[in-house]
Amino acid sequence: MISYEPFWNTLKKSSESTYTLINKHNISSATIDKLRHGKPLTTTTLNDLCRVLRCRIENIVEYVESPLDQHL
């Protein structure tokens, strides 16, 4: 399972907020909603978040093993 918990921690430590992400950096409110609800994001969106927050990908997402994961 992909977790966006690192994103929220990174956002708290930054000078940005969801408001500035939407209004200053043109991150859509739908993207913020996806982050809040653990929905899939594109790699382009992840790249944009890393660029805006000046961080690495592991500061946005992490993989957490879950019994709900699809069997391969």
N, C-alpha and C positions, 0 to 999 in steps of 0.2 A: 504494500500500500504506500502511495506517495503522500507524505505529510508536508504541509506548508507552514508548520509551526516555526521553522527557522525564519521564514519571511517575516512573521509577526514580531519575532524577537529582534530581527535586524531593523525593521521599521521603527520600533520603539527606540532603538539606540541612535537612529539617524535624525537628521533635521527635517525629514519629510513626514507627511501624514497621508492618509488615504485621500484627503481633500487635495493636497498638492499633487499627488500622483495623478489624480483625475484632471484637475484644472490647470496645472502648470506643465505637466509632462505628457498629457494626452493618453494616459492609461484609462481604458474604458471602465465605467462603473460595473459593466458585466464581468470584466476581469477581476475586479475586487470581489464581486459576488462569488466567482468561481474559487478564488482563494479562500474565502470564508467558508465555503461548503465543500472543499476538497475535490473540486471538479478538475478535469484535465485542462492543461494549458499547452499552447504550442511552444516549441523551442524558440520561436521568434519573440513571443511574449516573455519567456524566461530571460532571454538575452536583453530585452528592453529593461526589465526589472533590475537585472544585474548592472546594467549601464547606469541607470538612474540612481540606484543606491550605492554604486561603486563598490560592489562586492562580488564574491565568487558564487557559483551555482549552489554550493552546499550551504550558503547563507540564505537560500530561498527555499530549497526542497531537501527532503531526505527520504530514503526508503526505510520503511518500518515493516518488518515481516508481520503478516497477519493471517489468521486462519481463514479469513474471508477472501484471501487472494485466490485467483483462478488457478486450478491445477494445470500444469503443463505436461 
